[in-house]
């Protein structure tokens, strides 16, 4: 395909490229005589800083046990024996880490990727780095289109780039109109969406498929930011409920879209939402190889090395998720539904998708004044919420409430206390 919307692939950063060659030879047990970089952490690679590291598991939800075990293995691999975690490692990931990402996109998104097609994937320091690199790969002559309600950093990145940037007006149900997208799309334009949407929670495989069809017809591309694909539930008759069959059906519909439109689609994900490991910064993306080359060059120019320990531990967790059918996300989805229900029980003015499908970790709350002013007002009572304006791309009477910033405990006491306080303050206004 002719990817006219991409920048020409730049030369890879020389140091990063040299380090990657060293890593590849070592992975394949080939001789290497390394003079590549100031990788001072390697001076200790023949010393055992920690001969062994032992862990005693605490009490965790049953569905999180396998992830906890993987976390322990990853820490040991990073620091026991040869302390790999102290040394530089390639941005973009090692071959073994990229093969794990291939496995993820094959199993989760149904993409027919071969194990050795590592030129089709990249490992990044979190999903947001993947998102930034994917967007910054787009050429200055292209047009980038996003739904009005979408992830705030996209608008920030757009302000630094010389594309034409367009936001689609929202429908009543928090989605976007395919007719509006068709009107905005032009030859070689790119559509970005986080589906399920951050911050609105809007879910619609049908809209994503329609968008992919439009962008394919116009010779353009689509960036699908998909870390929330396992946190979806229904809201019917004013009540939220999680059902695993519903989740599987939705994921299956999304899978078929990825498989059909993979030739002009960049899919972004991470372990943070699915495996409750946001702080590890382990993201991954798949796209046509020219797009991935661009992303690799962009990340490599800004980061000499990956966060080595995070990549080692993150890869261990992702392998466990794929091999052991870890269901931590179902436990999370049940908590999300329960927390939405408590918000609803207090009569708070939530802005919810009208199609009865909800995803992501946030909910919008209608405010009586511009979101920035209302967030400031709430903060005077110790209530911290995020204004909706950066997500909307302009003035809007809404704030974003995180459903996961409060630790879970039996009967969810602290969450309920927080919501009670929010309801009290809103009732006073």
N, C-alpha and C positions, 0 to 999 in steps of 0.2 A: 504494500500500500504506500501511497505518497503522503507522508506525515508532514504536510506543509505548515501545520500549526506548531511544530516543534522548532526550537532553535537548532542550528547546525551543531552536531556533537563536537564539543571542544576536546582538545588534547587532555588526557588524564593528568592530574598533578603528578609530577615526576617522583616525589618521595612516596606518595601513596601507592603509585604503580609499582615501584621497586619493592615496597613492603609486601604488597599482595603477591608478587612473584616468589618472595621468600616463603611466605605462608603456604602457598600452593605446593612448592617443592617439599616443604616439611610434611605437609599432610599426606603426600604421596610417597614418603620415605625416600626421596631423591636427595643426592648430595647437594649441599648448598654452602657457599662460602660468602658469608653475609657482611657487606659493607654498606648497607642500605640507608640506615637512619640513626638518629640519636636515641635509640630504644633502650634507655639506661636500665629499665626494669629487667632486661634480659641478663644483666650482670649477676643476678641472683638466681638464675634458672637452674643452676646445678646445686643449689643449697635448699635444704628443707627448713623454711621458716617455721612451718607447722608440720611436724611429722604426721600428725593426724588431727582431725577436728571431729569432736563427737557432739551429738545433739540429743536432747531428750524432748520428744514431742509433747506439747501441751494439749489442752482440749481445743479441738476445732470442730466445725461442722463436718459430718461424715463425708460430704461431697468435696471437702477441701483437703482430706487426708493425703491423697495422691500428690496434690500440688505441693503440700508441705514437705513431703518426702523428696520431691524433685528439687525443691528449693535447697534442701540440705545437701543433696548430691551436687548441685551446681556450685554451692559455696565451697565444698570440698575440692571440686575440680579446679576452682579458681585459685585456691590458696593453700591447699595441702599438697605436699610433695613439691613439684615444680610450681612456683607461685605465678601462674599465668596471668592472674588478675592485675599484676603490677606492670605488665609489659604492654607496649603498643600492639594492636592487632588491626587488620584492615578495616577501614570504613567500607560499608557495603556488605560486610560479613565474610566469613570464611566459606569455602566450598561446602563444608559439612553443614554449616548453618543455613546456607542458601538451599541446600537439598531438603532441609526440614521445612523451609518456607514453600518449596515446590510441593511437598507432601500436603501441607496445609491447604494450599489453593486447589490441589487435586481432590482432596477428600471433602473439604468444606464447601468450595465453590464449584466443584465438578469440572474444573478445567483439565483438558487432556494434555497436561504437561509431562514430559519425560523427565526422569530423575536428573539427567545431566544438562537440562536446559536452564542452567543457572544464569545465563545471560538475560533471562526473562524475569528475574527477581532481584530484589535488593533488601538487605537488612539495615534498619535505621535506628537511631537513638530515640525510639518512640514513634508512634503513629503521626504525630504532628510534624516531625522532621520529614517523614515520607510525603506528607501533604504539601509542605512548603517546597520540597524539591520537585514534586510533580508539577506544581503550578509555575514554579520559576523556570521550568524547562520550556514553557510556551513562548513562542517567538513574539517579538514586539508588534508584528503586523496582524496578530490574531485577535479575535474577539472572545472574551470569557464571559459566560452566562451562569448565574447562580440563582436559586430561589431566594425570595426576599428574606424568609426566615432561614438562616443557615449559620454555620460555624463562624464566629466573629473574626478569627485571624485571617480568613480568606479575604475579607474586605481590606484588612490592613496590608496584606501582601499586594493586593491590587493597587494600593496607593503608591507602592514603590516600583511598580512595573508600568511599561508603556503600552500595555494592551488597551483595547476598548473594553470597558467593563460594564456589564448590564445586570440589574437585578429584576427578576420577574415578580410582578405583583402577586400577593398571596390570594388564594381562594378563601372562601368562608371557612372551609375545613382545615386551614393551615397548610394546604399543599400548594401546587402551582398548576397553571393551565398549560396543557400541551399545545393548545392553539397559540398562546403567548410565546411559548418556546419556539414554535415553528416560525412565527413572525420574526423573532429576534435572530434565529440561526442563519448563518450565511456560510459560504464555502470556507472550510478550514477553521470554523469556530470550535470552541471547547465548552462543554457543560460540566459544571462541578455540582455534586450534591452529596450530603451525608445522609444516607438512608439506612436505618431509621434516623430521622433528622435531629441533630443537636442545634437548637435547644427545644424544639417544639414537640419532639417525640412522634411526629407524623410518620406513618409507615404506609407505603403503597408500592408493591412490586409492579403493579400495572403501570403506574406513572414512570417508574424507572425504565421499564421495557419501552414505553412510548418514547421517552427521551432518547434512549439508545438508538431506536429506529430513526428518529429525526436526525441525530448527529451522524449516523452512518450514511443516510441519504445525502447529506451535505458535505461529505468527505471530511468530517471533523472528528473530534475525540470526546471522550467522557471520562471524568474522574469520579469514581465512586468511593467515597470515604466510608468504610464498612465495619468499624470496630464494634458497633452495637447490634450486629446481626443476631446475636444470641440473647439479647435482652428485650423480648417482645411479649406483650400480653394484651388481652382484650379489655375494653371498658364498655359494658353494656348496662343500660338502665341505671346509670349513675353508680355502677360498682365495678371495680377492677378485679380481675381474676387471672391467674396464670394457669395455662393448660399446655402440657408438653406436646400434645398432638397438634395444637394450633401452631406452636413454635416450629415444629418439624415441617408442617405444611408450608408456612411462610418461607422458611429457609430453602425448601425445595424449589419454590417459585423463583426466588432470587438466584439460585444456582443455575437454572436454565437460562437466565438472562446473561449471566457471566459467560457461560459456555458459548452462547450464540454470538456475542458481541466482543469477544476477547481481542480481536484484531485491532480494535480502536479504543480499547478501554484500559484504564489504569485503576486497579483496585488496591485500596490502602487498608491495612488492619494493624492490630497489635495484640499483645497478651493482656493488656491492662484491664479491659472490660470483661473478657471471658474468664481470665484466670486470677482476677483480683490482684494484679501485680503492677499497678501503674507506676510505682516508683522505680522499677527496674529499667525503664526506657528500652524496650525491645519491640520495635515495630517492623513491618515488612510490607512489601508491595510487589505486585506483578503488573507488567505492561509489555507492549512490544519492545524488542531489544533496543531500538534507537531511543525510546523514551527512558529505559533503564540506564543506558549509557549516559544520557544527559543528567539523570538524577545522581548517578555515581560521581560524575565530574563535579557537580554542584556541592554535594556533601563532602567530597574529598578536598575541595579547595578551602573549605571552612573548618574541617576537622582532620587533623593529621592522623588520628587513630579513632577507632570505635571505643565506647566505654567497655573495655574488655570483659570485666567481671559480669556486667549486666548482660552482655551477649552470651557468655558461657552459661550463666544461670537461666537466662530467658530461653535459650535453646533447649535446655534440659526440661523446663516447664512445658514448653510447646510440644516437645516430643511426648511427654507424659500425657498431655491433653489428647493428642491424636491417637496414641496407642492404647490408652486405658479407658477411653470413653468417660473422661472426667465430667461430672455434672454440676460443677460449682455454679455455673451460670443459671441453672434452674433454681438453686437456693437463692441466688441474687434476685431473680425475677419474681419469686414469691415475696421477698421482702419489698421490692419495688412496688408491687401491686398493693401490698398491705399498707405501705406508707402513703400511696396515693389515696387509698380509701380513708385513711385518717384525716388527710387534708380535706377530702370531700365531706367527711362527717362534720367538720367544723364550718361548713358552708362557705368556705373560701372561694373567691372568684377565679377558679382555674380556667385557663384557656386550653381546651383539649381538642384533639382531632375529632371531627364529626364522623369519620368512618369506623370508629370503634376499635381502631388498632393503635397501640401505643408502644413506643420503643425508646431507647436511650435512658439516661440516668437523671434527667432533669424534667421539670414541668414549669410552664409559664403561668404567672400570676398576674391578672389584670390589676393595674394600679390606677388610683384616682388622679394621677398627675404624671408627667413624663417620668419614665423609668429611672433616669439618673437622679432626679429630685427625690423620688420616693425611696430609692435605695439609700440615699444620704439620710433621709428622715428615719428610716428603719434602724440605721446604724446607731442613732442616738439612744436607742433602747437596747443596744447590744445585738440586734438582729442583722446579720450580714447576708445580703442577697446581691446578685449581680444584675445590673441594669440590662434591660433587653435591647437597648439601642444599638450597641455594636453588632448584635446578631441580626437586627432588622436592617441596619444600614441607614439609620435616620431616627427621627423622633418617633417614639412609640410609648404608649401607656402600658408598660409591662415590665416585670422583672423575672429573672430566671432563678428558680429554687432548685438546688441540688438535692437529690433524694438519697445521696450516699455519703455526705460529708459528716454525718453523725454515726459513730460506731454502733453496731448492732449489739443488743443485749436482750436477755430474756424479757419478754413482754414489751420490748422496745421502749422502755420508760423514758430515756433521755430524748428520743425523737418526739414522743408525744408531748413532753414538757416544752420542747422548742416550738412545736406547732401551736400549742396552747398559748404561748407567749405571743407568737405571730398573730393569732386570731384576736387576742386581747388588744394588741396595738392597732390592728386594722379596724377593730370595732370602735376604737376611740377617735378614729379619723372620719 
